[in-house]
Amino acid sequence: MVTAADRLSDVKTEIRSAETEFGRAEGSVRLIAVSKTFDIDAIRPVLEAGQRVFGENRVQEAMGKWPALRQEFEGIELHLIGPLQSNKAKEAVATFDVIHTVDRPKIAKALKAEMVKQGRDLPCFIQVNTGEEPQKAGIAPKDVDGFVRDCRDEVGLDVVGLMCIPPVDEAPGEHFALLEKIAGRNGLSEISMGMSSDYRVAIGFGATCVRVGSAIFGTRDYP
Ligand SMILES: *Cc1c(COP(=O)(O)O)cnc(C)c1O
C-alpha cells in the first residue's frame, strides 16, 4: 500500500527535480503540506517522516488538531491558507505561525492588533485575486501595490510575499507569471503558489512555497 509518507517522499523528489529543471537554487522551494480535513492520526505519519511545515484553511479546525501535535513534535510551522474573518484574528494569531490570506484592510488591522497584544510578529502574505473572480478572495492585481504599501507602512505588518489560487478552469501559468511580476516590483521575495495539480509549473514561475494537499494525504472527502 502506498502511504502518505511515500507520497510525501515523491512530492519532495518532484520539487527537487523541478528546481533543477527550471534553474532554481536547490532548496529554494518550501513544501507546505496541506492537512485540511485530515485528522491527527492521518497527519502523524507525515510528521514522523520529517515534514514540519503544514497548511490549514480553517482556524477552528486547526485549533482542534495542532495543539496536541505540537506537544508531540518539535519545530512545527503552521500556515493559514484559508479565508480569515476579523473576529477570528485572535485565534488565528495564537494558532498559526504564518498567514497567507491577508486580503483587506480590516483583516490587516485586526491581525496587527492581535500580534501586538500577543507579542507575536507573524510573517504575512497578501492574497491576490489574479483571475479577478468575483467569488474569490484576494486583492485585484491593480490594487496590490497600494495595499502592500498600506499593510507595511501604515498597519506595520511584516509582509513577506504574495499568494494566489488561479481559476480552476484556466491554465495556471499566466496567473503564476502575473503573481511573480507583482511580487518583483514590490520587492517581495516570497511567492506562495502551486497545489497538487500544478506545483511543478509554479516552481517554473518562481514559487518559493508550494501548498500541496491531496498529492500527499490522498483525496479529501470534502473540499
Ligand atoms: C486545499 C488547498 C490547497 C491544497 O490543494 P491540493 O489540490 O489538495 O493540493 C492549497 N492551497 C489552498 C489555499 C487550499 O485551500
The ligand as a Tripos MOL2 file, in Angstrom:
@<TRIPOS>MOLECULE
LIG
   15    15     1     0     0
SMALL
NO_CHARGES

@<TRIPOS>ATOM
      1 C1         -6.7090   22.8820   -0.2040 C.3       1 LIG1
      2 C2         -5.7650   23.9230   -0.6040 C.ar      1 LIG1
      3 C3         -4.5270   23.5840   -1.1720 C.ar      1 LIG1
      4 C4         -4.0970   22.1610   -1.4750 C.3       1 LIG1
      5 O1         -4.8640   21.6360   -2.5180 O.3       1 LIG1
      6 P1         -4.4910   20.2310   -3.1970 P.3       1 LIG1
      7 O2         -5.0980   20.3140   -4.5360 O.co2     1 LIG1
      8 O3         -5.1020   19.1820   -2.3410 O.co2     1 LIG1
      9 O4         -3.0330   20.1330   -3.2310 O.co2     1 LIG1
     10 C5         -3.6680   24.6240   -1.4960 C.ar      1 LIG1
     11 N1         -3.9910   25.9050   -1.2770 N.ar      1 LIG1
     12 C6         -5.1610   26.2670   -0.7220 C.ar      1 LIG1
     13 C7         -5.4490   27.7010   -0.4850 C.3       1 LIG1
     14 C8         -6.0870   25.2850   -0.3750 C.ar      1 LIG1
     15 O5         -7.2530   25.6520    0.1810 O.3       1 LIG1
@<TRIPOS>BOND
     1     1     2 1
     2     2     3 ar
     3     2    14 ar
     4     3     4 1
     5     3    10 ar
     6     4     5 1
     7     5     6 1
     8     6     7 2
     9     6     8 1
    10     6     9 1
    11    10    11 ar
    12    11    12 ar
    13    12    13 1
    14    12    14 ar
    15    14    15 1
@<TRIPOS>SUBSTRUCTURE
     1 LIG1         1 GROUP 0 **** ****
